[in-house]
């Protein structure tokens, strides 16, 4: 049997860090994941999926992600049963994370640290004078 969910979406609200009675960190949040197709009116549809992270991942999510940020999730789908305030039996479906990761860069609205673009070499004209001859008598390291 196999239960693996991989999702990329945007947070619908700021995640909140909570602690269990035994002091374990937990963070529940929701992400909006666009569907691959549009409806009849050509408007994109999205699914809103509940996510739960535990321990260090919960702290990581709450520290680096905010409402609207893109986030990547790897985890498993889990269901649980509970009783609401009125005594009605309910079932909750959520993805419990195994891994949470940044997607996109700072410019795309993610909380990921921006990486500087690699410096491109500056060649004045691409002429032979821009290059120098390499001595081939020495041992090369490759």
Order of alpha helices (4+ residues) and beta strands (2+ residues): beta-beta-beta-beta-alpha-beta-beta
